[in-house]
């Protein structure tokens, strides 16, 4: 990107400067012996064109909206429209979560993001013995279409984009969402949104799996096929690095393991007979925005470039939209502290800013009280206002990729890409993401240990935890989920079941079993079943019978 005579002159000047720096350091030593980002890349004192001497502008950066998409997937990014502002919400009953959804929409939120309770996530109805004490705790309880209808009461699903954080039973929840939208008078082709539908990361780090990998990958391919034909605006998967990072991965590991999972999904879909350009444009991703501000900006840029190369060069995708890595971002939950929780507002703001400067398409900002409880209305509003301040008041959305061309940002982007590809090559050598689950777990566990060790040894400062302590009053106004929500949900489920045509329910469950055993696409039969109020637990029970359950290996 620079002429050789310019580089020679810069190198000579830098050598003189280094001598001055050495003299200065003798009088004023550095405040620490080593500077590095969390991914292990050493940070130099200063960066110059010498750090980019071997790079090609067109191949490595290009222009926004152009391959390799380092600078963004849209030509005008936020000059066209701002990212979708989604506040992740869900707790207690469908009625309570509906009220929170409508409150957020009234405050200016531009998309919905739904959290489901643990029983829903692992395919159990609220009346299952294993659901006792967990109903409505970490998300909303959804047992049947009746709950889905209540959840979106007075919210037109043909006019709002909804993201659902659901994985193992994603096809069933998608079926309920489709049925709910059709009951509101909308066609399937009119709805848009996202299901997470990323089960490999559940095996790696999160744990809300149901079926073994092979039938799980089949279900995911079923969703790809169905949506490409019936719901063209739907994002069929949100391949998630967020939970990988929350488990302790570095930035480089987050993008590497996430993209390796993406490779596995594309492989599975192609092997099932799908054309990469039929489903590739609707793949989406979900990343974490952590505390190392500039590393996070570089991480998002590196991820886009790596995925573009993978889709074009490895899978031979022809459609440029298949090359684009579109992603949602959530600020880092693990960065929030119970000590001095108001400081979390600043942490979240900087994390959100890194996502915006990195070119995210969708964003959730965590609430300051989330280390203590589910967020209250006040904390949720401040989190949403944080996004709105970034979007409307501070000027960073007036141009595309404002940090592009920074010697440090570009150097760090390159370094993270190299580390990412080292991991992907290792995973390929092990046979792909599914076979490399234990390898990725060990890498994450080691990184988490090293991160915590740095905090314990005070090499990494965390305000209120290992530095800058202060006396604090007990927190007030925390949201508490009513313990009776489980009893009410079970009673509602009992009444709903009593009003069904049981013979029809049995017939529909038999149809699901036959489809599962005969390699048919399961999504149409799921839709038929949920329309007759067959429950999530009943459907997942059949899948467990046919395919068995996944048993996690213990990794130390």
RAGI-V152402 format. One record per backbone hydrogen bond with DSSP energy under -1.0 kcal/mol. NH is the residue of the N-H (numbers start at 0). CO is the residue of the C=O. Records with the same first field share a line. If there is no record, write none. Layout:
NH->CO ; CO
This chain:
6->2
7->3
8->4
9->5
10->6
11->7
12->8
13->9
14->10
15->11
16->12
17->13
18->14
19->15
20->16
21->17
22->18
23->19
24->20
25->21
27->23
36->40
39->36
42->34
50->47
51->48
52->49
54->51
59->55
60->56
61->56
64->71
65->62
68->65
71->68
78->75
79->76
80->76
83->360
85->362
88->112
91->135
96->92
97->93
98->94
99->95
100->96
101->97
102->98
103->99
104->100
105->101
106->102
107->104
108->103
109->84
110->84
111->160
113->162
114->88
116->139
120->116
121->117
122->119
123->118
127->124
130->127
131->128
133->130
136->133
139->114
140->91
147->143
148->144
149->145
150->146
151->147
152->149
154->151
158->155
161->191
162->111
163->193
164->113
165->163
169->166
172->168
173->169
174->170
175->171
176->172
177->173
178->174
179->175
180->176
181->177
182->178
183->179
184->181
185->180
189->186
190->187
193->161
194->234
195->163
196->165
202->198
203->199
204->200
205->200
206->201
208->206
215->211
216->212
217->213
218->214
219->215
220->216
221->217
222->218
223->219
224->220
225->221
226->222
227->223
228->224
229->225
230->226
233->230
234->192
237->195
238->283
240->285
241->285
244->240
245->241
246->242
247->244
248->243
253->249
254->250
255->251
256->252
257->253
258->254
259->255
260->256
261->257
262->258
263->259
264->260
265->261
266->262
267->263
268->264
269->265
270->266
271->267
272->269
273->268
277->274
279->275
281->278
282->279
283->236
284->325
285->238
286->327
288->329
292->290
295->291
296->292
297->293
298->294
299->295
300->296
301->297
302->298
303->299
304->300
305->301
306->302
307->303
308->304
309->305
310->306
311->307
312->308
313->309
314->309
316->310
321->318
327->284
328->361
329->286
330->363
331->288
335->332
342->339
343->340
344->341
346->342
347->343
348->344
349->345
350->346
351->347
352->348
353->349
354->350
355->351
356->352
357->353
358->355
359->354
360->326
362->83
363->328
369->366
371->368
372->368
379->375
380->376
381->377
382->378
383->379
384->380
385->381
386->382
387->383
388->384
389->385
390->386
391->387
392->388
393->388
397->394
403->400
405->402
409->405
410->406
411->407
412->408
413->409
414->410
415->411
416->412
417->413
418->414
419->415
420->416
421->417
422->418
423->419
424->420
425->421
426->422
427->423
428->424
429->425
430->427
431->426
435->431
439->435
440->436
441->437
442->438
443->439
444->440
445->441
446->442
447->443
448->444
449->445
450->446
451->447
452->448
453->449
454->450
455->451
456->452
457->454
458->453
459->453
463->466
464->461
465->461
484->481
487->483
488->484
489->485
490->486
491->487
492->488
493->489
494->490
495->491
496->492
497->493
499->496
501->499
504->500
505->501
506->502
507->503
508->504
509->505
510->506
511->507
512->508
513->509
514->510
515->511
516->512
517->513
519->514
525->521
526->522
527->523
528->524
529->525
530->526
531->528
532->529
533->528
535->142
538->534
539->535
540->536
541->537
542->538
543->539
544->540
545->541
546->542
547->543
549->209
